Amino acid sequence: MAKEKISYDDAVKEIETTLEKIEAGDLGVDELAEKVGRVTELLKICRDRLHKTEGQIDKILDQS
């Protein structure tokens, strides 16, 4: 699967919006399953981005 080009902030906003819909009970079962899958993808993107940034920061600090 190709990595999606989405900013960290946009991914977090989409996750928050989806969670609000889930908490409000605004989703049917089929849509809920789809949204849970999407949130899983977004969380992976965010986690990967955070790990990459942490590595970059560690590299910069090691050079100091």
C-alpha positions in Angstrom: 0.0 0.0 0.0 1.4 3.4 -0.9 1.9 5.9 1.9 -0.7 8.6 1.9 0.4 12.2 1.7 -1.4 13.9 4.6 0.0 16.3 7.2 0.2 15.2 10.8 -2.2 18.0 11.8 -4.8 17.1 9.2 -4.6 13.4 10.3 -5.1 14.4 13.9 -8.1 16.6 12.9 -9.6 13.7 11.0 -9.2 11.4 13.9 -10.8 13.8 16.3 -13.7 14.4 14.0 -14.3 10.7 13.6 -14.1 10.1 17.3 -16.7 12.9 17.9 -19.0 11.1 15.4 -18.4 7.7 17.1 -19.1 9.2 20.6 -22.2 10.9 19.4 -23.5 7.7 17.9 -23.8 9.3 14.5 -22.5 6.3 12.5 -24.2 3.1 11.3 -22.4 -0.2 11.7 -21.0 -0.3 8.2 -19.8 3.3 8.4 -18.3 2.7 11.8 -16.3 -0.3 10.5 -15.0 1.9 7.7 -14.1 4.8 10.0 -12.3 2.5 12.4 -10.2 1.2 9.6 -9.4 4.8 8.4 -8.5 5.9 12.0 -6.2 2.9 12.2 -4.4 4.1 9.0 -4.2 7.6 10.3 -2.8 6.5 13.6 -0.1 4.6 11.8 0.8 7.7 9.7 1.0 9.8 12.8 3.1 7.2 14.7 5.5 6.9 11.8 5.8 10.7 11.5 6.5 11.1 15.2 9.1 8.3 15.1 10.8 10.0 12.1 10.8 13.4 13.8 12.2 11.9 17.0 15.0 10.3 15.0 15.8 13.6 13.3 15.8 15.4 16.7 18.1 12.8 18.2 20.5 13.1 15.2 20.6 16.9 15.6 21.2 16.6 19.3 24.0 14.1 18.8 25.7 16.5 16.5 25.8 19.2 19.1 
